[in-house]
Amino acid sequence: MPSALITGITGQDGSYLAELLLQKGYRVYGMVRRASTFNCERIRHILDDIEFIDADLLDQMSLLQALRHSHADEVYNLAAMSFVATSFVQPVATGEYTGLSVARMLEALRQVEWSVRFYQASTSEMFGNVQAIPQNELTSFYPRSPYGVAKLYAHWMTVNFRESYSLYACSGILFNHESPRRGLEFVTRKITHAVAQIHLGLLQSFSLGNLEARRDWGFAGDYVEAMWRMLQQDEPSDYVVATGVSHSVRDFVDAAFACVGIEDWSPYVRVEPQLFRPAEVEQLLGDASKAAEQLGWTPTKGFEELVRDMVENDIQQLAQAREALKKGSYAITNPAR
């Protein structure tokens, strides 16, 4: 039975990846930071199948101990401070958790006594002020946020350790990927959750920033399959993972309101200048030809289906929560798909 260690296992990607690896017969270890509370909502349905290890991205010794405890064949490093807006407010913390933590993990991997395959979660935010459209593995980077800068450091450290020490280390340059499990602070889930509230009569309106920013949005469940495939190749390499189709935030709002039968959504949405980024990323569009050719990977879920899934799930959960409140129970028993 192969074993895998996942950092960030309680996040969106970590939950889908844990499901995938369990289905493939892996022994799955989840690295978590000790805290007074444990947010396990996304993985509640598989908690009994995962062994959790306390460690901290800022403590290299704890990372080494986590590796030795799990004796992992594969490590998927998904943990980071991943909300771009917060990175402008906390640039130093973002550098520590998103950038320097990867150097600590790579150094820990170099010290263990067996061969480990390593996946680093890179991001399309590294392209930032894009130098070519679409972006592929050879496109120059130009990050436009502390998050993107920290991820770029982590990306190049992964390449450096691969070339310097012959580590099997890959980076997946993943473009935006969403799901019903996306956090409410991200614009996609903010939109679908607000639309669901408006549909149920729980909200009158909500605020957004730049409606014209364009992103390449895919389904997170598809993207974790690409992560796994990267670590099954004979030689390590880096891959762009994307759908190859770009939509604006306005398009996302259109699609979300269409799910509840609203064509003119202007009365429900306010554009607030303070929600714009200090340095905006106007367009991201990925070319995943290498992943298609070498990994045999292609996305399975399109934009409209993805948005519909998110809106319907939010409506279902909000309606269920409302009924639970009427009955005096706060439990939500139907997890996000």
C-alpha positions in Angstrom: 0.0 0.0 0.0 1.6 3.3 -1.1 1.5 6.1 1.5 1.0 9.9 0.9 1.4 12.9 3.1 -0.8 15.9 2.3 -0.2 19.3 3.8 -3.3 21.5 3.6 -5.5 18.4 3.8 -8.5 20.3 5.3 -8.6 22.7 2.3 -10.6 22.4 -0.9 -7.8 20.7 -2.9 -6.6 18.6 0.1 -10.1 17.1 0.6 -10.5 16.1 -3.1 -7.0 14.8 -3.2 -7.5 12.7 -0.1 -10.6 11.2 -1.6 -8.8 10.3 -4.8 -5.8 8.7 -3.0 -8.0 6.7 -0.7 -9.9 5.4 -3.8 -6.6 4.4 -5.3 -5.6 2.4 -2.2 -3.2 4.8 -0.5 -2.6 5.1 3.1 -3.2 8.8 3.6 -1.6 11.1 6.2 -2.7 14.6 6.8 -0.4 17.2 8.2 -2.2 19.7 10.5 -1.1 22.5 12.8 -2.1 22.0 16.4 -4.9 24.4 17.3 -7.7 24.6 19.9 -10.2 23.9 17.1 -10.0 21.6 14.1 -11.8 22.6 10.9 -12.5 19.3 9.3 -15.8 20.1 7.5 -14.5 19.2 4.0 -13.1 15.9 5.1 -15.6 14.9 7.8 -16.9 12.0 5.7 -13.4 10.4 5.4 -11.9 11.3 8.8 -11.7 7.7 9.9 -9.6 6.8 6.9 -6.9 9.5 7.5 -4.1 9.6 10.0 -3.3 13.1 11.2 0.2 14.3 12.1 0.8 17.5 14.1 3.4 19.7 12.4 4.0 23.3 11.4 5.3 24.7 8.1 7.5 27.1 10.1 9.2 24.3 12.1 11.6 22.3 9.9 12.1 19.6 12.6 8.4 18.9 12.8 8.3 18.5 9.0 11.1 16.0 9.2 9.3 14.1 12.0 6.1 14.1 10.0 8.0 12.6 7.0 9.6 9.9 9.1 6.3 9.1 10.9 4.4 8.7 7.7 7.4 7.2 5.7 5.5 8.7 2.7 6.2 7.7 -0.8 4.6 10.9 -2.1 4.2 14.3 -0.5 1.7 16.8 -1.8 2.4 20.3 -0.5 -0.9 22.2 -0.7 -0.7 24.2 2.4 -0.2 28.0 2.1 -1.7 31.4 2.9 -3.7 31.2 -0.3 -6.1 34.2 -0.2 -4.5 36.8 -2.5 -6.3 39.8 -0.9 -4.9 38.9 2.6 -1.4 38.7 1.2 -1.4 42.4 0.6 -2.3 42.9 4.3 0.1 40.3 5.6 3.0 40.1 3.1 5.6 38.9 5.6 3.4 36.1 7.0 2.6 35.1 3.4 6.3 34.9 2.6 6.9 32.6 5.5 4.0 30.2 5.1 3.8 30.2 1.3 7.4 30.6 0.3 10.0 29.8 2.9 8.0 26.9 4.2 8.6 25.1 0.9 12.4 25.5 1.3 12.0 23.9 4.8 10.0 21.0 3.4 12.5 20.4 0.5 15.4 20.4 2.9 13.5 17.9 5.1 12.9 15.7 2.1 16.6 15.8 1.3 17.5 14.5 4.8 15.2 11.4 4.9 16.7 8.0 4.2 14.4 6.9 1.3 13.2 8.3 -2.0 10.1 10.5 -1.9 8.2 12.1 -4.8 7.2 15.7 -4.1 4.4 17.8 -5.5 4.4 21.6 -5.0 1.2 23.6 -5.5 2.3 26.4 -7.8 -0.2 28.9 -9.2 -1.2 30.9 -12.3 -0.8 34.0 -10.1 2.9 33.7 -10.8 2.2 35.0 -14.3 0.4 38.1 -13.0 1.0 40.8 -15.5 1.0 38.3 -18.3 3.7 38.4 -20.9 2.0 36.1 -23.4 -1.6 34.7 -24.0 -2.2 31.9 -23.3 0.4 31.0 -20.6 2.3 27.7 -20.7 5.4 26.3 -18.9 7.8 28.5 -20.9 5.9 31.8 -20.3 7.8 34.4 -18.3 6.6 35.1 -14.7 5.5 38.5 -13.5 3.6 38.2 -10.2 1.5 41.1 -9.0 0.8 40.2 -5.4 2.8 39.1 -2.3 1.1 35.7 -2.7 2.3 35.4 -6.3 5.8 36.5 -5.3 5.9 33.9 -2.5 4.6 31.2 -4.7 7.3 32.0 -7.3 10.0 31.7 -4.7 8.6 28.3 -3.8 8.3 27.3 -7.4 12.0 28.1 -8.2 13.2 26.4 -5.0 11.4 23.2 -6.1 13.2 23.4 -9.5 16.5 24.2 -7.8 16.3 21.2 -5.4 15.3 18.9 -8.3 18.3 20.0 -10.3 20.8 20.3 -7.4 19.9 17.1 -5.5 18.1 14.9 -8.1 14.9 15.0 -6.0 11.8 13.9 -7.7 10.1 17.3 -7.3 7.3 18.6 -9.5 5.3 21.9 -9.6 1.8 22.0 -10.8 1.1 25.5 -12.2 -2.6 25.4 -11.5 -5.0 28.0 -12.9 -8.1 28.9 -10.9 -10.0 25.9 -9.8 -13.3 26.0 -7.9 -15.9 23.7 -6.3 -18.8 23.7 -3.8 -16.0 23.3 -1.2 -14.4 26.6 -2.0 -14.0 29.0 0.9 -16.5 31.9 1.2 -13.7 34.5 1.1 -13.0 33.6 -2.6 -14.9 35.6 -5.2 -16.4 32.6 -6.9 -17.9 31.2 -3.7 -18.8 34.6 -2.5 -20.9 35.0 -5.7 -22.6 31.6 -5.6 -23.4 31.9 -1.9 -24.8 35.4 -2.3 -27.0 34.3 -5.2 -28.3 31.4 -3.2 -29.1 33.8 -0.3 -30.9 36.2 -2.7 -32.9 33.3 -4.2 -34.0 32.2 -0.7 -34.9 35.7 0.4 -32.1 35.9 2.9 -30.1 38.7 1.2 -30.9 41.9 -0.7 -27.5 42.7 -2.4 -23.8 42.2 -2.2 -20.5 43.9 -3.2 -17.8 42.9 -5.7 -14.6 44.4 -7.1 -13.3 44.2 -10.6 -16.0 42.6 -12.8 -13.8 42.6 -15.9 -10.9 40.5 -14.5 -10.7 37.3 -16.5 -9.7 33.9 -15.2 -9.4 30.3 -16.5 -11.8 28.5 -14.1 -11.9 24.7 -13.8 -13.1 22.1 -11.3 -10.9 21.3 -8.3 -11.8 17.6 -8.5 -10.3 17.4 -12.0 -7.2 19.2 -11.0 -6.2 16.9 -8.1 -6.1 14.1 -10.7 -3.4 16.0 -12.6 -1.4 16.3 -9.3 -1.4 12.6 -8.8 -0.5 11.9 -12.5 2.5 14.2 -12.2 4.0 12.0 -9.5 3.5 8.8 -11.6 5.8 9.8 -14.4 9.3 8.4 -15.0 10.9 11.8 -14.7 9.8 14.9 -12.7 8.7 18.0 -14.5 6.4 21.0 -14.2 3.0 21.3 -15.8 0.4 24.0 -16.4 -3.1 22.7 -15.5 -6.0 24.7 -17.0 -9.1 24.5 -19.1 -7.9 26.8 -21.9 -11.1 28.9 -21.6 -11.2 32.3 -20.1 -14.3 34.0 -18.5 -14.7 37.3 -16.7 -16.0 37.8 -13.2 -19.0 39.4 -14.9 -19.5 36.1 -16.8 -19.4 34.2 -13.5 -22.1 36.5 -12.0 -24.2 36.0 -15.2 -24.0 32.3 -15.0 -24.7 32.2 -11.2 -27.8 34.4 -11.4 -29.0 32.4 -14.5 -29.1 29.3 -12.3 -31.9 31.0 -10.3 -33.7 32.5 -13.2 -32.5 36.1 -12.9 -31.3 37.8 -16.0 -30.9 41.4 -14.8 -28.8 41.2 -11.7 -27.8 44.8 -11.5 -30.1 45.6 -8.6 -28.4 43.0 -6.5 -24.7 43.7 -7.2 -22.6 46.8 -6.1 -19.2 47.5 -7.4 -16.9 48.8 -4.6 -13.6 50.3 -5.6 -12.0 49.2 -2.2 -12.4 45.6 -3.3 -10.0 46.1 -6.3 -6.5 44.8 -5.8 -3.7 47.3 -5.4 -2.0 45.6 -8.4 -4.6 43.9 -10.6 -4.2 40.8 -12.6 -6.4 41.4 -15.7 -6.3 38.1 -17.5 -5.1 34.5 -16.9 -5.5 31.9 -19.6 -3.7 28.6 -19.5 -2.3 26.3 -22.2 -2.3 22.7 -20.7 -1.1 21.0 -23.9 1.9 19.5 -22.1 -0.4 18.0 -19.4 -2.7 16.6 -22.1 0.2 15.0 -24.1 2.4 13.7 -21.3 -0.1 13.0 -18.5 -3.2 12.2 -20.6 -5.1 14.8 -18.5 -8.0 16.9 -19.7 -10.7 18.6 -17.7 -14.1 16.9 -17.4 -16.3 19.7 -16.1 -17.1 22.9 -18.0 -17.7 26.4 -16.7 -21.5 26.5 -16.7 -21.7 23.1 -15.0 -19.2 24.1 -12.4 -21.1 27.3 -11.5 -24.4 25.4 -11.4 -23.0 22.9 -9.0 -21.8 25.6 -6.7 -25.1 27.5 -6.7 -27.2 24.4 -6.2 -25.0 23.2 -3.4 -25.2 26.6 -1.6 -29.0 26.7 -2.0 -29.3 23.2 -0.6 -27.1 23.9 2.4 -28.7 27.2 3.2 -32.2 25.7 2.9 -31.1 22.8 5.1 -29.6 25.2 7.7 -32.8 27.2 7.7 -34.9 24.1 8.4 -32.4 23.0 11.1 -32.8 26.4 12.8 -36.6 26.0 12.8 -36.1 22.6 14.5 -33.6 23.9 17.0 -30.7 22.0 15.4 -27.7 23.6 13.7 -26.3 20.5 12.0 -25.8 20.4 8.3 -25.8 16.7 7.2 -25.2 17.1 3.5 -21.6 17.9 2.8 -20.5 19.7 -0.4 -20.1 17.4 -3.3 
